[in-house]
Every structure is written in C-alpha cells, then in structure tokens.
C-alpha cells in the first residue's frame, strides 16, 4: 500500500497542481486589495479546498464511474428543489441558504454533468448514446436557465466542444455560433425573419453530409438541428417579449457607448469603471494595493465577476498578459493530459473540465473588457466565493486523480 501511494504521488501532474496553487493565492492577493475581510474568508475556503482534494484522492476512478448516475440524479433533485426551498438573490432563485452558509446547486451540476457525459459516452453497450448525451445536457441547462440564471446555463454550451472531440460535426458548432448571432440580431429586427435563415442552414447541412448515413445518426442530427432551431426561435421570441429593459440594455451597450447618459449611471456603470481601472494600469500597473479605482470601490461586484480589473489596474498590461498566459497554459495542460488518457472515460471527462474552465475564462474576461454582456460568470479559482472555488477544485482534482491512476494502470 505504501509503495502504491508513492507511485501515485509520483504520477500526479505537479504542473497542474503548481499552477492551481499559484492562481488561487494570486487571486486571494488581489481580493485583499478589494476587501481584506473577503480575502480572509477566501483564504479559509482555500484551506478547506485542500481537504476536498484529500477526500477526492481516497477514491478510485471506478468509484466515480459507479456512482455517477446517482450523483447526477441528486443534482437534478437539488436543481428542482431550489424552486421550492431556494432563496431569491438578485432576482434569481438559485441558492440554498442555511444560516450563514449558502450553496448554489448549479455549481455542483457542472461536476455531475461532466461525469455523466463521460460515463455515458464511454459505454460501448448503450444504443443512441449521442441522443441520450444531448438530453443529459439539456435537462440541467434548462432547469438553471428558468431559475433564471442564464449565465450558468450558457456554460453548458462548452460541452459542444467535448462532443466535437468525440466526433460531432463541425457544422453543428458553426450552426450554434450562428444561432447566437441571430439572437443578437433579433434585438433589432423582427425574430421570425430568421426562419428563412434556419431553412437555408438545414438544406446546406444535409447537402454536405455523406449519403451513406445510418438511421440513428440521421435521427441524431435531426434532433440536434431541431433543438438548436428551437433554441434560436425561442430565444429570439424571448428577447422580444420577455427580456426586461435592463437585460436588453446589457446587450445593447456592447454596440454603443457606456459613457452615454442612458447607460453610464445604471447598466453601464460596472463596465465604465472596469475599463477605467484596466486602462489606468497602463503598461506596468500602479502597484500592488495602489489602485485608486479599486481602493475607491467604484466597481460593484469587483470581488467576484469583475476581479480581473484589479489585475489590470495594479499589475498593468504586462501583469495581465502574464496572468492570461499562465491561465491558458493551465487549460492547455488539461487538454494535453486528457489526450493521453488510456481510458475513454478519463479523456472525455478531462475535455469537459478544460472546456468548462475555458468558457468561464473567455466570458469573464469578455465581460470585464466589454466584449460580452454582464451575465454573472466568475473567473475560476480567482473570483471570491466558496461554492465556486470548491466546485472548480473538485472538478479539477477528480481529473488529476483519474490521470494519476491512469498512468499507473490502477484504474
């Protein structure tokens, strides 16, 4: 047993672990500039996350495979239960609150869905597993969306990249991106105009596909097309009829100016001072704890969604580029480890982990710099919050555990 543990520790990818430690403590440093009280709480949550890592390493990958369906069902019950027992926070009923402890089941669903997708797609004796995988992705995403928490539901789109790695046609990814474009266009033109575009995409797609396609694959492609078409039509109708004005303004501001009087004192306030903070850092930054915008607490939610503007102000362009490079190397390392997995379950799960973190990273930085609307997406391992830190830590180190055992053949 001792010899086995030594072999296991030797095969842990210490590159991933080292970058993880760097990101969480660098994040805590930046939180201290925003709020010393929140930084102290974050440090406690960081220390507790090491307990979760220890707990994760008590189990073998076979245990995760066996208990994945039960874990997935548990998170679905939690997502449903939040409508009855959850607390409404900022217009979204997505939190369980027990005294001073709050818990967001959508964070847990990222872990369970990643495991369930890997579990199902790695099975050789399951028929129509592509269709079942899509259903597995739709259910939690829909439950989260209607809380409403559109930001967290968007993260589930990252699984499209996992499906692409496992054989999904590139045309569906392009179609998905086209659907997003149509949603934005629908804010300015009547939504049903897009039906003609959808029909064109439909016929083009099937003309480029091979003729020798099986019935189940044909059903799978039609199912995906209908699903994306429904999402496109529903989202455009939703944008016209149900989006509140401040939601529409968050999207409109991307194409206009946050300095406009119409936006700068309400939905554009965060973006205005976020850009001001990042820009004021210039090339080398103002120095640690010397950010005037940060110290003046001009940016609301700077400790969570907008934490990166602290990096821009205090560490400047150079510090921001180094941090982004570290983060991208971190994600690329996850992909590298995923590709070397001997077990299909580990490969699919690893890609899901990397894609979720990448999606959070891109959207969060895009929000802070005004490339995406504000939708409440945190920067993994960096933003303030115990539930997000723990969920991403668990997600990452389940994969680290799988990779370590995969290299020692102790699966």
C-alpha positions in Angstrom: 0.0 0.0 0.0 2.8 2.5 0.9 4.6 1.6 -2.3 1.5 2.2 -4.3 0.8 5.6 -2.7 4.4 6.6 -3.5 3.9 5.6 -7.2 0.6 7.5 -7.2 2.1 10.7 -5.8 4.9 10.4 -8.3 2.5 10.3 -11.2 0.4 13.3 -10.1 0.8 16.1 -12.7 2.6 18.6 -10.5 2.5 21.2 -13.3 -1.3 21.4 -12.9 -1.1 21.4 -9.1 1.5 24.2 -9.1 -0.4 26.5 -11.5 -3.6 25.8 -9.5 -1.9 26.9 -6.3 -0.5 30.0 -8.0 -3.9 31.1 -9.4 -5.8 30.6 -6.1 -3.3 32.5 -4.0 -2.7 35.2 -6.6 -6.5 35.6 -6.6 -6.5 35.9 -2.8 -3.9 38.6 -3.1 -6.0 40.6 -5.5 -9.1 40.1 -3.3 -7.1 41.7 -0.4 -6.8 44.9 -2.5 -10.6 44.9 -2.9 -11.6 43.8 0.6 -9.3 42.4 3.4 -12.4 40.9 5.0 -13.4 38.9 1.9 -9.7 37.9 1.3 -9.6 36.4 4.8 -12.8 34.4 4.1 -11.4 33.3 0.8 -8.2 32.1 2.5 -10.3 29.9 4.8 -12.1 28.5 1.8 -8.8 27.8 0.1 -7.6 25.9 3.1 -10.8 23.9 3.2 -10.4 23.1 -0.5 -7.3 21.2 0.3 -9.5 18.9 2.5 -11.7 18.3 -0.6 -8.6 17.4 -2.6 -7.5 14.9 0.1 -11.1 13.4 0.1 -11.1 13.1 -3.7 -7.8 11.1 -3.6 -9.4 8.5 -1.3 -11.5 7.2 -4.2 -10.6 5.4 -7.4 -11.9 6.4 -10.9 -14.1 3.2 -10.8 -15.9 4.7 -7.8 -16.7 7.8 -9.8 -18.0 5.7 -12.7 -20.2 3.6 -10.5 -21.8 6.5 -8.5 -22.1 9.0 -11.4 -25.7 8.2 -12.3 -26.8 8.7 -8.6 -24.8 11.8 -8.3 -26.4 13.2 -11.5 -29.9 12.4 -10.2 -29.1 14.1 -6.9 -28.1 17.3 -8.6 -31.3 17.3 -10.7 -33.3 17.0 -7.5 -31.3 19.9 -6.0 -31.9 22.0 -9.1 -35.7 21.3 -8.9 -35.8 21.7 -5.1 -34.3 25.2 -5.4 -37.6 26.4 -6.9 -39.4 25.4 -3.7 -36.8 25.8 -1.0 -34.3 28.2 -2.5 -33.7 31.9 -1.7 -34.2 34.7 -4.2 -30.9 36.6 -4.7 -30.8 39.4 -7.2 -33.9 38.2 -9.0 -32.7 34.6 -9.3 -33.9 31.7 -7.2 -30.7 29.6 -7.4 -29.4 29.4 -3.9 -30.0 27.2 -0.8 -29.3 29.2 2.3 -28.7 27.6 5.7 -28.0 30.4 8.2 -24.7 32.0 7.1 -23.9 29.2 4.6 -25.2 29.5 1.1 -25.0 26.8 -1.7 -25.6 27.1 -5.4 -26.6 23.7 -6.9 -25.7 24.9 -10.5 -22.1 24.7 -9.4 -22.5 21.1 -8.4 -24.3 20.3 -11.7 -21.2 21.2 -13.7 -19.4 18.3 -11.9 -22.2 15.8 -12.1 -22.9 16.6 -15.8 -19.3 16.3 -16.8 -19.1 12.9 -15.1 -22.4 11.7 -16.6 -21.4 12.7 -20.1 -18.1 10.8 -19.7 -19.8 7.9 -18.1 -22.4 7.6 -20.9 -20.2 8.2 -23.9 -17.6 5.7 -22.7 -20.1 2.9 -22.7 -19.9 0.5 -25.6 -23.2 -1.3 -25.0 -25.5 1.7 -24.9 -27.6 2.4 -28.0 -28.3 6.0 -29.1 -25.9 7.4 -26.6 -25.4 10.6 -28.7 -29.0 11.4 -28.3 -29.0 10.5 -24.6 -26.0 12.7 -24.1 -27.8 15.7 -25.6 -30.8 15.1 -23.3 -28.5 14.9 -20.3 -27.1 18.3 -21.2 -30.4 19.9 -21.9 -32.1 19.0 -18.6 -29.8 20.7 -16.1 -29.2 23.6 -18.5 -32.9 24.2 -18.8 -33.5 24.0 -15.1 -30.8 26.5 -14.4 -32.0 28.8 -17.2 -35.5 29.1 -15.8 -34.3 30.0 -12.2 -33.4 32.3 -14.0 -29.6 32.1 -14.2 -28.8 32.4 -17.9 -25.1 32.9 -17.2 -24.6 29.5 -15.6 -26.8 27.8 -18.3 -24.6 29.2 -21.0 -21.6 27.3 -19.5 -23.3 24.1 -20.6 -22.6 25.1 -24.2 -19.0 24.2 -23.5 -19.9 20.5 -23.8 -20.3 21.1 -27.6 -16.5 21.2 -27.8 -16.4 17.9 -25.9 -18.8 16.3 -28.4 -16.8 17.7 -31.2 -13.7 15.9 -29.9 -15.8 12.8 -29.8 -17.0 13.1 -33.4 -19.7 15.8 -33.6 -19.7 17.5 -37.0 -18.1 21.0 -37.1 -21.3 22.2 -38.9 -23.2 22.0 -35.6 -20.7 24.2 -33.9 -20.9 26.7 -36.7 -24.7 26.5 -36.5 -24.6 27.1 -32.8 -22.5 30.2 -33.2 -24.9 31.3 -36.0 -27.8 30.9 -33.5 -26.1 33.2 -31.1 -25.6 35.8 -33.8 -29.3 35.5 -34.7 -30.2 36.1 -31.1 -28.3 39.4 -31.1 -29.8 40.4 -34.4 -33.3 39.6 -33.1 -32.9 42.5 -30.6 -33.2 44.9 -33.6 -35.3 43.1 -36.2 -38.5 41.0 -36.0 -37.5 37.5 -34.9 -39.4 35.4 -37.4 -37.2 36.7 -40.2 -34.6 34.2 -39.0 -36.8 31.2 -40.0 -35.6 31.6 -43.6 -32.0 31.5 -42.5 -32.7 28.3 -40.5 -34.1 26.6 -43.5 -31.1 27.6 -45.6 -28.7 26.2 -43.0 -30.8 23.0 -42.8 -30.6 22.2 -46.5 -26.9 23.2 -46.8 -26.1 20.9 -43.9 -27.6 17.9 -45.4 -26.2 18.5 -48.9 -22.7 18.5 -47.5 -23.2 15.3 -45.4 -22.4 11.9 -46.8 -25.2 9.9 -48.3 -24.3 6.7 -46.5 -25.6 7.7 -43.1 -27.2 5.3 -40.6 -30.8 5.8 -39.4 -29.7 6.5 -35.8 -27.1 9.1 -36.9 -29.7 10.7 -39.1 -32.1 10.9 -36.2 -29.3 12.3 -34.0 -28.5 15.1 -36.5 -32.2 15.9 -37.0 -32.6 16.0 -33.2 -29.7 18.4 -32.8 -31.0 20.6 -35.7 -34.5 20.8 -34.2 -33.1 21.5 -30.8 -30.8 24.4 -32.0 -33.6 25.7 -34.2 -36.0 25.7 -31.3 -33.5 27.5 -29.1 -32.9 30.1 -31.8 -36.5 30.8 -32.4 -37.4 30.7 -28.7 -34.5 32.9 -27.7 -35.4 35.5 -30.3 -39.0 35.4 -29.3 -37.9 35.6 -25.7 -35.7 38.6 -26.3 -38.6 40.5 -27.9 -41.3 39.6 -25.4 -39.8 38.7 -22.0 -36.4 40.3 -21.6 -36.6 43.3 -19.3 -35.2 46.6 -20.4 -32.0 46.3 -18.3 -31.3 42.9 -19.8 -31.6 44.3 -23.3 -29.5 47.3 -22.3 -26.7 45.0 -21.2 -26.6 43.7 -24.8 -27.2 47.0 -26.5 -24.4 48.7 -24.6 -21.9 46.4 -26.4 -22.7 48.2 -29.6 -23.0 51.7 -28.2 -21.1 53.7 -25.6 -21.0 53.1 -21.9 -20.4 56.8 -21.4 -23.8 57.6 -22.8 -26.1 59.1 -20.2 -28.6 56.4 -20.9 -26.3 53.7 -19.6 -23.4 55.2 -17.5 -25.4 55.6 -14.3 -27.1 52.1 -14.4 -26.2 49.1 -16.6 -23.1 50.7 -18.0 -21.6 51.7 -14.6 -19.7 48.5 -14.0 -18.3 48.4 -17.5 -17.4 52.1 -17.4 -15.3 51.8 -14.2 -13.9 48.4 -15.1 -12.5 49.7 -18.3 -11.3 52.8 -16.4 -9.5 50.6 -13.9 -7.8 48.4 -16.5 -6.8 51.4 -18.7 -5.4 53.3 -15.8 -3.0 50.5 -15.1 -1.2 51.3 -18.4 1.9 49.2 -19.2 3.4 48.3 -15.8 0.4 49.0 -13.4 0.1 51.2 -10.4 1.5 48.6 -8.0 0.0 46.2 -5.5 -2.7 47.8 -3.4 -2.2 51.2 -5.1 -5.1 51.0 -7.5 -7.2 54.2 -7.0 -10.3 52.8 -8.7 -10.0 49.6 -6.7 -9.4 51.4 -3.4 -12.3 53.8 -4.1 -14.6 50.8 -4.6 -16.0 52.2 -7.8 -16.6 48.9 -9.4 -19.6 46.9 -8.0 -19.0 43.1 -7.7 -15.3 43.7 -8.2 -14.5 40.8 -5.8 -16.5 38.3 -8.0 -17.3 38.9 -11.6 -15.1 41.9 -12.1 -12.0 40.8 -10.2 -9.8 40.9 -13.3 -10.0 44.7 -13.5 -7.9 44.7 -10.2 -5.2 42.8 -12.1 -5.3 45.3 -14.9 -5.1 48.3 -12.7 -2.4 47.2 -10.2 -0.3 44.9 -12.4 -0.8 46.6 -15.7 -0.7 45.3 -19.3 2.5 43.2 -18.5 1.0 41.6 -15.4 -2.3 40.9 -17.2 -0.6 39.2 -20.1 1.5 37.0 -17.9 -1.6 36.0 -15.9 -3.6 35.2 -19.1 -0.6 33.2 -20.4 -0.4 31.2 -17.2 -4.2 30.6 -17.3 -4.1 29.5 -21.0 -1.2 27.2 -20.3 -3.1 25.8 -17.4 -6.1 25.0 -19.7 -3.9 23.6 -22.5 -2.2 21.3 -19.9 -5.6 19.9 -19.0 -6.2 19.2 -22.7 -2.8 17.6 -23.1 -3.5 15.3 -20.1 -6.9 14.5 -21.5 -5.5 13.4 -24.8 -3.0 11.0 -23.3 -5.6 9.1 -21.3 -5.8 5.4 -22.0 -9.3 5.2 -20.6 -12.1 6.8 -22.7 -13.9 8.0 -19.5 -10.9 10.0 -18.4 -10.4 11.6 -21.8 -14.0 12.7 -22.2 -14.1 14.0 -18.6 -10.8 15.8 -19.0 -12.0 17.6 -22.1 -15.2 18.6 -20.3 -13.2 20.0 -17.4 -11.0 22.0 -19.7 -13.9 23.3 -21.8 -15.9 24.5 -18.8 -12.9 26.4 -17.4 -12.1 27.8 -20.8 -15.7 29.0 -21.3 -15.7 30.7 -17.9 -12.3 32.3 -18.6 -13.3 33.7 -22.0 -16.7 35.0 -21.0 -15.5 36.6 -17.7 -12.6 38.5 -19.4 -15.0 39.4 -22.2 -17.4 40.9 -19.6 -14.8 42.9 -17.9 -13.5 44.3 -21.1 -16.9 45.0 -22.7 -16.8 42.2 -25.3 -19.7 40.3 -23.7 -22.7 41.4 -21.7 -22.6 41.1 -17.9 -24.2 37.7 -17.1 -22.6 36.7 -13.8 -19.8 34.4 -14.8 -17.0 34.1 -12.3 -13.3 33.6 -13.1 -12.5 30.1 -11.9 -10.2 29.7 -8.9 -9.8 33.5 -8.8 -13.1 35.2 -8.0 -14.4 35.4 -4.5 -16.8 32.7 -3.4 -16.6 29.3 -1.6 -19.1 27.3 -3.6 -17.4 28.3 -7.0 -13.9 27.7 -5.6 -14.8 24.3 -4.2 -16.8 23.1 -7.2 -13.9 24.0 -9.6 -11.4 22.4 -7.3 -13.4 19.2 -7.1 -13.9 19.2 -10.9 -10.2 19.7 -11.5 -8.8 17.2 -9.0 -11.2 14.4 -9.9 -9.5 14.6 -13.2 -6.0 14.9 -11.7 -6.8 11.7 -9.7 -8.0 9.9 -12.8 -4.9 11.0 -14.7 -2.6 9.8 -11.9 -4.1 6.4 -11.7 -4.4 6.1 -15.5 -0.6 6.5 -15.7 -0.1 3.8 -13.1 -2.7 1.4 -14.5 -4.6 1.3 -11.2 -7.9 2.3 -12.9 
